[in-house]
Every structure is written in structure tokens, then in C-alpha cells.
Amino acid sequence: MKRIFIVLLGLYSVSALALNPSRKYAINPSDFGMSYQELKIPTSDGLTLNAWYFPSSQTSYKIMVLSDDGNGNMADLIEQVSIFLSLGYHVLTYDYRGFGTSSDFDIKPTFYIYAQFQKDLTAVVDYIKKEKTSIPKIHLYGKGIGAGLSIAVAANRLIGTVIADSPYTTFDLAKQRIKEATGQDVIIPLGYDKNELEPKYALASKGGQMNGILYIVGDKDLVYTVKDIKELVKIRNSISSVYIVKNSNGENNLSIDKEKYLEEIKKFLKL
């Protein structure tokens, strides 16, 4: 999610980390001449998600699913799409309910995340397993809330590999860190299964089948802190790698050093 750092009398203030959906796509893949297909993916509770599927230009049996941070929509992930296409992956991006041209859903800006977003990513994974049977190897990449969701869903859906850029560990801790950093309260879900939505519990209970997790965290991130990510790593230390981005507040983990970001991903994926 967007973080804006403002220097004032030597102190840093961070804008609220809450949902900020955009219904309009600022850019489309066609603007860049990219080959893609627009998909409509049904969820288990009767909604429809808009998705963009980008086929690899080479024969490939692996696909990377990208989950956004809850600020804007999937158009913000075009650069990440290019990264994974260049690495030989098919790529699929999608919008949560209430974002882009996915089904209507009442998004309140004071919410950090909705538990229903787990149904959205699960629906995407199930769609690929059913409709893209020639692509058996599904991998997940996410930013912010999308990173935390990717870890939790992967643990529950028998997906081996996740790249998590600035993931939450638990909702309570995310709420606490946002309060500490901004002085503002966000609303977190109630009445959900922690093992299905929160990485700390999903990894402990069901993460044993996973093959690898790459955590990406900015060294100056006040919400998704290096300390908290290292605690998460301990749960499945043998399969976890960490890339700490120097001089990054978390929002600019990719842009601050694109070559290093790509290098760390390639090293993790063993490409």
C-alpha cells in the first residue's frame, strides 16, 4: 500500500495504510503492445473477478499469479508482469472484488483488508488448476496485503513457491504497527480462520509442504519491519530467504534498485 514519508521538525509521518480501490485502469497492457487475454473468474460466493492473463513467449509450464497491495488496481503491477515474463513465466494479474472492473463490493477506506479477498485469490488459483491444465506449476507473488494473502493461500492450497514483498504477519500486528507509525487506527477482519488468512498461523499449521518463500522488506519500513519479517522467517527457516532493500521505506522496494530486485528473484527461483 502507498506510504508517503513527510519530514516535519525532524519527525516522520506516514499516511494511513488502508484500502484505496480504483475502478479505472490508468494504463492497459495494450498501451505497451503486450499480448494478453482478459479473463472473468468466478468466486465461490458468486462474484466475478477481472483478470489479465499474459502468456509466455516461450514454452513454459509455470505461471506467476500477482496480488496487489490494495491501493489502486492490478494495472499497478505491469512492471512486475514484465519481470516474470522475462523469466519465462506465464503471468496472471487480477483485481480483488471492488477493485478495477471486478464485481461491486463495498470497500470502506478505514479497512486494512477484507477476509473475502482470500476467496478471491483462492478462486484465481482454482481457475488456473481447472482451466490451465497445461501449466501445472503455480507460483505466487504479492505486495503488502497481497504478499500476506499469497503466503496464507499457498500454505492452504499446496502451492510451493511464494515471493512476498512487504507481507503482514498477523492482522493484529499490522494494526499495531500502523498505529505506531501513523497514529491512525485501521479496521481488521473479525470472525475468520487465522490459519487461512494470516501467514504466522498458516505457515505454522500448514506450511510444511511449501518449497520456498522469498521475503522482500525495506530496511526503513515502519509497518512491515525487518524485525517482524525475521520472526516470520523462523517459522519455516529452512525454506525461507530474505532480501532486505537498503534505504527503502517499503513502498519503493522495486524502484530503488531494479537490477538488484531482479537479481534476488532470479537467485531465489534458481534461474
ZIFENNOR-V506865 format. One record per residue. SS is DSSP state (~ for helix, > for strand, _ for the rest). D_CENTER is the distance of its C-alpha to the mean C-alpha in Angstrom with 2 decimals. Layout:
# ZIFENNOR-V506865
SS:D_CENTER / SS:D_CENTER
This chain:
# ZIFENNOR-V506865
_:10.01 / _:13.33 / _:15.65 / _:19.25 / >:21.66 / >:25.32 / >:28.25 / >:31.01 / _:33.95 / _:32.04 / >:29.25 / >:25.59 / >:24.14 / >:20.49 / _:19.65 / _:18.29 / _:14.62 / _:14.71 / _:13.64 / >:15.06 / >:14.89 / _:16.76 / _:18.75 / _:19.96 / _:18.36 / _:19.48 / _:19.55 / _:19.71 / ~:19.50 / ~:23.29 / ~:23.79 / ~:23.12 / _:24.98 / _:22.01 / _:22.80 / _:20.58 / >:21.09 / >:20.00 / >:19.37 / >:19.81 / >:18.15 / >:19.83 / _:18.38 / _:20.52 / _:21.65 / _:22.97 / _:20.51 / >:19.41 / >:16.10 / >:16.40 / >:14.78 / >:15.68 / >:16.65 / >:17.66 / _:20.20 / _:20.87 / _:24.26 / _:25.32 / _:25.79 / _:22.61 / _:21.72 / >:18.02 / >:15.01 / >:11.40 / >:9.07 / >:6.35 / >:4.04 / _:4.96 / _:5.92 / _:8.99 / >:11.36 / >:13.12 / _:11.85 / ~:10.66 / ~:13.58 / ~:11.82 / ~:10.07 / ~:13.56 / ~:14.01 / ~:11.17 / ~:12.83 / ~:16.03 / ~:15.01 / ~:14.29 / ~:17.29 / ~:19.38 / _:18.53 / _:19.91 / _:17.00 / >:16.95 / >:13.72 / >:12.47 / >:10.43 / >:10.96 / _:11.40 / _:11.30 / _:14.94 / _:16.57 / _:14.57 / _:16.14 / _:18.75 / _:17.29 / _:19.76 / _:20.95 / _:19.60 / _:20.84 / _:18.14 / _:19.76 / _:18.65 / _:19.48 / >:16.81 / _:13.77 / _:12.12 / _:13.95 / _:14.41 / _:14.85 / ~:11.20 / ~:11.41 / ~:14.22 / ~:12.33 / ~:9.90 / ~:13.06 / ~:15.13 / ~:13.31 / ~:13.77 / ~:17.30 / ~:18.08 / ~:17.45 / ~:19.56 / ~:22.25 / ~:22.41 / _:21.37 / _:23.55 / _:24.35 / _:20.83 / _:20.76 / >:18.13 / >:14.58 / >:11.73 / >:7.94 / >:5.53 / >:1.89 / >:3.42 / _:5.55 / ~:5.74 / ~:2.53 / ~:3.21 / ~:6.45 / ~:6.56 / ~:5.96 / ~:8.70 / ~:10.79 / ~:10.93 / ~:11.69 / ~:14.38 / ~:15.85 / _:15.82 / _:17.30 / _:14.63 / _:15.51 / >:12.98 / >:9.42 / >:8.21 / >:6.28 / >:6.75 / _:8.20 / _:7.35 / _:9.99 / _:12.71 / _:14.56 / ~:14.86 / ~:18.35 / ~:17.50 / ~:14.85 / ~:17.68 / ~:20.17 / ~:18.48 / ~:17.99 / ~:21.64 / ~:22.79 / ~:21.20 / ~:22.08 / _:24.65 / _:22.87 / _:21.94 / _:18.96 / >:19.21 / _:17.22 / _:17.65 / _:20.94 / _:22.35 / _:19.43 / _:19.24 / ~:17.62 / ~:17.40 / ~:15.11 / ~:12.65 / _:12.95 / ~:12.18 / ~:15.63 / ~:17.48 / ~:15.65 / ~:16.13 / ~:19.69 / ~:20.74 / ~:19.17 / ~:17.40 / ~:20.64 / ~:20.09 / _:17.00 / _:17.91 / >:15.60 / >:12.64 / >:12.09 / >:11.13 / >:11.08 / >:12.67 / >:15.10 / _:18.59 / _:19.31 / _:16.26 / _:17.99 / _:15.23 / _:12.95 / _:16.15 / ~:17.27 / ~:19.54 / ~:17.04 / ~:14.78 / ~:18.09 / ~:19.04 / ~:16.02 / ~:16.98 / ~:20.46 / ~:19.60 / ~:19.02 / ~:20.49 / ~:21.93 / ~:18.72 / >:16.64 / >:16.57 / >:15.73 / >:15.69 / >:16.89 / >:16.90 / _:20.33 / _:21.13 / _:17.59 / _:16.73 / _:13.00 / _:12.66 / _:14.43 / _:13.12 / _:13.30 / _:16.32 / _:18.47 / _:19.18 / ~:17.78 / ~:20.18 / ~:19.25 / ~:15.48 / ~:16.51 / ~:19.13 / ~:16.96 / ~:14.66 / ~:17.95 / ~:19.54 / ~:16.93 / ~:17.13 / _:20.86 / _:21.45
